[in-house]
Amino acid sequence: MAKTKLRIVHTVSSLEGGGMEHFVLRLVEAQRRHGHDASILALRGGPLDDLARQRALPATVLSGKKLERIARAALGFAAARPDIVHAHNPTSLHYAVIGKLLTRAPLVFTDHAQTRGIIRVPTRFEWRQTDVVVGCSGWRASSRWARPTLPQRASTGPGFATTRSARRCRRTLARIRPGPRCWRSAASSG
């Protein structure tokens, strides 16, 4: 059976030097090594712009005022035509929703639990657009915050996933997981 090549767009709030941002770069690098067309859409730039360029990882940084950023995000998603949109933290979820609405791609939301004073609670509309929620800690798995409108949970190994349908969750995760080696190498390298 031929391996399916997926187009995956990861949204992040910035390319600053935090742990989540480094993880996303390693994940995109691993997904590309496994034959997928993975890229990054960042709301702001940062020191990791250069690292992404050095590693030949496609990264788009949105700039300008809010309406310009929204228009650039919409154009970026329309050009990329992703099979999966993957938002990392609530700070970029609203832009990932734009991608889902334009492309009808499943929306995966990973909560890395790194708020550092930036508290952004997703809206009900954003939760309804989210197909899979992945948390990085047991606390997130049990918190009400993690599942206001998505009552069912399905395990994904480390962390948890919540979705409207356990079957849809398994199907979506099977598509985004090119294999355990890819995720292990993204989590452990760098």
N, C-alpha and C positions, 0 to 999 in steps of 0.2 A: 504494500500500500504506500502511495506517495505521501511524503511529509507535507503538510499544509504550511505554506508561508503566510504569516499573519502580519498585518500592518497595525502597530501598536503605538499610540501616542500617550506618553506619560506627562501629566501636568504637575508642576511644582510652583510654589510661591516665589522661589528665587534660586539662584545658583551660588548662594553663599556657601561657606565651608562647613556646614553642619553635617551630622551623621546621616540624616535622611537624604540629603542631597548627594552625598557620596554613595549611599546605597543605590539610589536611582541611577546614577552613572554606571555603577557596576552591573546593575540589572539590565540596563539598555545594552551595555557591552556584551553581556552574556547572551541576551536574546539575539543580538545581531550575529554573534558567533554561531548560534544554532540556526541561522538562516532566516530569521525574522527581520522585518523592516521596522525596527523600533526607533523612536525619536523622542525628544523632550521639548515641551512647550513651557517656558518659564515666564512668570509675570514680571520678574526683575532679574537683572544680570548679577554677576558677582565673580569672585576669583575662579570659580569652577568653569567659567566660559572657556578660559584658556585650556584647562584640562580636557574638556569635551572636544575642543578643536584638535588637540594633540592626539587624542584617541580616535579621531575621525567619527565622532558621535554627532549625528544631526541634532542641533539644539537651536530653537528659535526663542529669542527673548523679545517679549512684547514691550514696547515703549510708548511714550506719549500719554495723553490724557485718557480718561476712562473710556470714552467712546472710540478713540483711536485703538486702544488695546482690544476692545471687544471686536471691532471690525477686523483687526489683524488676526485675532484668534479665529474668527469665523473663516477668514480666507485661508489660514493655515490648516484648519480642519478640513475644509472643502478640498484643498489641494492634496492633503495626505490620505483622505478617504479611509480612515482607520477601521479595522475590524473590531478593535477594542480601544476604549479610552480608559486610562488608569489615572485617577486623581490620587495624589499623595497629600494627605492632611486636608482639613476643612478650608484652609487658606487658598486652595486652588480648585476646590470642587465646583464653584460657580462657573468657572471657565470650562471645566470638563463637561458640565451640563450643556453648554453651547455646542460642544463637539458631538454629544449624544443626540441632541435635537436635530443637528444638521445631517448627521450620517446614519442615525439609527443603530449605531454600534452599542454593544453592551457597555455599561459604565461600571467599572470596578473602583471602589474607594478604599484606600488603605489608611487607617488611622495609626500613625506612628507615635502618637501620644507625646508630641513635642510642642507644647503650646508656648512655653517661655514668655508668658504674659500676653501672647496674641490669642485672644479668645474669639473665635468665629464659630458660631453654632450654625450648622446647615439649616436652611429653611425646609419647611414641609415639602415644598415643590422639589427641592434638590434631593431630599430623601426618596421621594416617589420616583425620581428619574434614575436612582442608583439601583443597579441590579445585584451587586455583590458588595458586602462590606467586610473588609479584612482588618482585624485588630492585631496589634503586636504584643498584647499582654492579657493575662487572665482578668485583670480589673476591667479592661474594655469589653471583654466577652460578657461579663456579668452586669455591666452598667446599663442603666436605662438610656443614657445618652446614646449608646451605640445602636440601639434598635427601637427608635420611637415609632416607626411605621413598618418595620421589617421583622415580624415576630419569630420566624423560624430560623434555626441555626444549623449549620453543617460544618463539621470539622475540616480544616485544611492543613493539618499538621501543626506547624508553629502558629500560634494565634488562633483565630476563629474566622468564620465567615457567616454572615447573616444575609438572607435573601428571602424574597417572597415565596419562592418555590425551591425546595431542596434539590429537585431534579434540574431546574434551570441553573442553580448554583454549580452543581457538579459538571454540567455541560459547559458552562462558561469557564470554569476553572480548568477544565480539561483542555480547552482551546488556548488559554493563556499560559499554561504550564507546558513548555516544550519538553519537560522531563526533569526529574529531581536533580540531576547533575547541574542543570542550568541555574536553578534557584540556590543550590548549595554553593556553587562557584560565585554567584553574585553576593551572597551573604558573607562568604569567607575571604574573598580576594580583596586586594587593594589595601 
